[in-house]
Amino acid sequence: MRRDQHEPVGFVDRLADGLRVLYRPIQPDDKQRIIDGIARLSPRSRYLRFFSPLSRPSHDMLKVWTEVDQHRHLAWCAVEGDDPAQPGVGIARLVRQDHDATAAELAIAVVDDHQHQGVGSTLLTILALKADRVGIRTIVAYMLAQNEAALRWFRHLGAGVTFKGDCYEGRVSVSDLLQPSASAGPAMQRFANLAHLVRARLA
């Protein structure tokens, strides 16, 4: 497993509701934490994330999701910082596409109790910064038509979104996320500002 010995262990932030959240790289011993996190997702959130009513991931899925090299497969999570058990709050990953190593597929999930508080944005920011370091130039996301919030969010971040028959594909440049043009919309400017703050936390 490839790891940078200088990789930071993460950082702590506080959500609007006061919860202290630790953002850190995924670890092999997060398997049970992921099982518990999926159980805390509503049926709708579970379906929008997995395109199916997944209730419990298989051993092979958990192995792929947690035993990552942070180069071909980048994965970070958000956990409750004040609870010794560190229950999961959110998780995000980028996996390089087989046919184009400069593009990576994005997946994000945040438990319903903590959605709309910036967890997903912070996780995406971390991954964009890490992607930039390892040569990933394009982030690709696949979203169901019912996932209006994700489609709207991705479009606001400057992604080109096209319908692929059974879902939508969004593609956004990592450089556009981290260094948007002066004419970029407010969502892109906010993301760039967040990236500046997160970069400092990761230094």
C-alpha positions as CSV (number, residue, x, y, z in Angstrom):
1,M,0.0,0.0,0.0
2,R,1.5,3.3,-1.1
3,R,1.5,6.1,1.5
4,D,3.3,9.3,1.9
5,Q,5.1,9.2,5.2
6,H,4.6,12.9,5.5
7,E,0.8,12.7,4.9
8,P,-0.9,14.7,7.6
9,V,-3.3,12.8,9.9
10,G,-6.0,15.3,9.2
11,F,-7.6,18.3,11.0
12,V,-10.6,19.2,13.2
13,D,-13.3,21.6,12.2
14,R,-16.6,22.6,13.8
15,L,-20.0,22.4,12.0
16,A,-22.7,25.0,12.3
17,D,-24.5,22.8,14.8
18,G,-21.5,22.8,17.0
19,L,-20.3,19.2,16.2
20,R,-16.5,18.8,16.2
21,V,-15.5,16.8,13.1
22,L,-12.2,15.2,12.4
23,Y,-11.3,15.0,8.7
24,R,-8.7,12.3,8.0
25,P,-7.6,9.7,5.4
26,I,-9.6,6.4,5.3
27,Q,-7.9,3.5,7.1
28,P,-8.3,-0.2,6.8
29,D,-9.9,-0.4,10.3
30,D,-12.8,1.9,9.1
31,K,-14.7,-1.1,7.7
32,Q,-17.2,-1.3,10.6
33,R,-17.5,2.5,10.7
34,I,-18.6,2.4,7.0
35,I,-21.1,-0.4,7.7
36,D,-22.6,1.7,10.6
37,G,-22.5,4.9,8.4
38,I,-24.5,3.2,5.6
39,A,-27.0,2.0,8.2
40,R,-27.5,5.7,9.3
41,L,-28.3,6.8,5.7
42,S,-32.0,7.2,4.8
43,P,-33.3,4.9,2.1
44,R,-33.3,7.8,-0.3
45,S,-29.7,8.9,0.5
46,R,-28.6,5.2,0.2
47,Y,-30.2,4.8,-3.2
48,L,-28.9,8.1,-4.6
49,R,-25.3,7.2,-3.5
50,F,-25.2,3.5,-4.6
51,F,-27.9,3.5,-7.3
52,S,-29.5,0.7,-5.3
53,P,-31.0,0.1,-1.9
54,L,-27.7,-1.2,-0.5
55,S,-28.1,-2.1,3.1
56,R,-24.8,-3.8,3.9
57,P,-21.7,-3.8,1.7
58,S,-19.8,-7.1,1.0
59,H,-16.4,-7.9,2.5
60,D,-14.8,-7.3,-0.9
61,M,-16.5,-3.9,-1.2
62,L,-15.3,-2.9,2.2
63,K,-11.7,-4.0,1.4
64,V,-11.7,-1.9,-1.8
65,W,-13.1,1.1,0.0
66,T,-10.7,1.1,3.0
67,E,-7.5,-0.4,1.8
68,V,-6.5,2.5,-0.5
69,D,-3.1,3.8,-1.7
70,Q,-4.1,7.5,-1.7
71,H,-2.6,7.7,-5.3
72,R,-4.8,5.7,-7.6
73,H,-7.6,5.6,-5.1
74,L,-7.9,8.7,-2.8
75,A,-10.3,8.4,0.1
76,W,-11.0,10.7,3.2
77,C,-13.6,10.6,5.8
78,A,-15.2,12.9,8.4
79,V,-15.8,11.4,11.9
80,E,-17.2,12.8,15.1
81,G,-14.2,14.3,16.9
82,D,-15.5,14.2,20.5
83,D,-16.7,10.6,20.5
84,P,-13.9,8.0,21.2
85,A,-15.7,5.6,18.8
86,Q,-15.5,8.2,16.0
87,P,-18.8,7.4,14.3
88,G,-18.7,8.4,10.7
89,V,-20.2,11.7,9.4
90,G,-19.2,11.5,5.8
91,I,-16.9,9.9,3.3
92,A,-15.5,10.8,-0.2
93,R,-13.3,9.1,-2.7
94,L,-11.7,9.5,-6.1
95,V,-10.8,6.5,-8.1
96,R,-8.8,6.9,-11.3
97,Q,-10.5,5.7,-14.5
98,D,-8.8,2.7,-16.1
99,H,-8.8,4.3,-19.6
100,D,-7.6,7.7,-18.4
101,A,-5.4,8.0,-15.3
102,T,-5.8,11.8,-15.3
103,A,-9.5,11.5,-14.6
104,A,-11.0,10.0,-11.5
105,E,-14.6,9.1,-10.5
106,L,-16.0,10.9,-7.4
107,A,-18.3,9.4,-4.8
108,I,-19.5,11.3,-1.7
109,A,-21.9,10.3,1.1
110,V,-22.8,12.3,4.2
111,V,-25.2,10.9,6.9
112,D,-28.6,12.6,6.8
113,D,-28.2,14.2,10.3
114,H,-25.2,16.2,9.1
115,Q,-26.1,17.1,5.5
116,H,-26.1,20.7,4.3
117,Q,-23.4,21.8,6.8
118,G,-20.4,21.8,4.5
119,V,-19.1,18.3,5.1
120,G,-19.4,17.3,1.5
121,S,-17.8,20.5,0.3
122,T,-14.9,20.1,2.7
123,L,-14.3,16.5,1.7
124,L,-14.5,17.4,-2.0
125,T,-12.0,20.3,-1.4
126,I,-9.6,17.9,0.3
127,L,-9.8,15.4,-2.6
128,A,-9.4,18.2,-5.2
129,L,-6.2,19.4,-3.4
130,K,-4.9,15.8,-3.2
131,A,-5.8,15.1,-6.8
132,D,-3.9,18.1,-8.0
133,R,-0.8,16.8,-6.2
134,V,-1.0,13.3,-7.8
135,G,-1.8,14.3,-11.4
136,I,-5.6,13.9,-11.5
137,R,-6.8,16.7,-13.7
138,T,-10.5,15.9,-14.1
139,I,-13.2,14.9,-11.6
140,V,-16.0,12.8,-12.9
141,A,-19.3,12.1,-11.1
142,Y,-22.3,10.0,-12.0
143,M,-25.7,11.2,-10.6
144,L,-29.2,9.9,-10.9
145,A,-31.8,12.3,-12.3
146,Q,-33.5,12.2,-8.9
147,N,-30.4,13.7,-7.3
148,E,-31.4,17.3,-8.0
149,A,-29.2,18.7,-5.2
150,A,-26.0,17.0,-6.5
151,L,-26.7,18.0,-10.1
152,R,-27.3,21.6,-9.1
153,W,-24.2,21.6,-6.9
154,F,-22.0,20.2,-9.6
155,R,-23.3,22.6,-12.2
156,H,-22.7,25.5,-9.9
157,L,-19.1,24.3,-9.5
158,G,-18.6,24.7,-13.3
159,A,-19.1,21.1,-14.3
160,G,-20.3,20.1,-17.7
161,V,-23.2,17.7,-17.2
162,T,-24.5,15.3,-19.8
163,F,-27.2,12.6,-19.8
164,K,-25.8,9.1,-20.4
165,G,-28.9,7.1,-20.7
166,D,-29.6,6.0,-17.1
167,C,-27.8,8.7,-15.2
168,Y,-26.0,12.0,-15.6
169,E,-22.2,12.4,-16.0
170,G,-20.6,15.5,-14.6
171,R,-17.0,16.5,-15.4
172,V,-15.1,19.4,-13.8
173,S,-11.5,20.4,-14.1
174,V,-9.5,20.3,-10.9
175,S,-7.7,23.5,-11.9
176,D,-11.0,25.3,-12.4
177,L,-12.1,24.2,-8.9
178,L,-8.9,25.4,-7.2
179,Q,-8.2,28.4,-9.4
180,P,-11.4,29.7,-11.1
181,S,-11.3,32.5,-13.5
182,A,-12.3,36.0,-12.4
183,S,-15.6,35.5,-14.3
184,A,-16.5,32.3,-12.4
185,G,-19.7,32.2,-10.5
186,P,-20.1,32.7,-6.8
187,A,-20.2,29.0,-6.0
188,M,-16.8,28.5,-7.7
189,Q,-15.3,31.5,-5.9
190,R,-16.6,30.1,-2.5
191,F,-15.1,26.7,-3.3
192,A,-11.7,28.3,-4.2
193,N,-11.8,30.3,-0.9
194,L,-12.6,27.1,1.0
195,A,-9.7,25.4,-0.8
196,H,-7.3,28.1,0.4
197,L,-8.4,27.5,4.0
198,V,-8.3,23.8,3.7
199,R,-4.8,23.9,2.1
200,A,-3.5,25.8,5.1
201,R,-5.1,23.2,7.5
202,L,-3.4,20.4,5.6
203,A,0.0,22.0,5.5
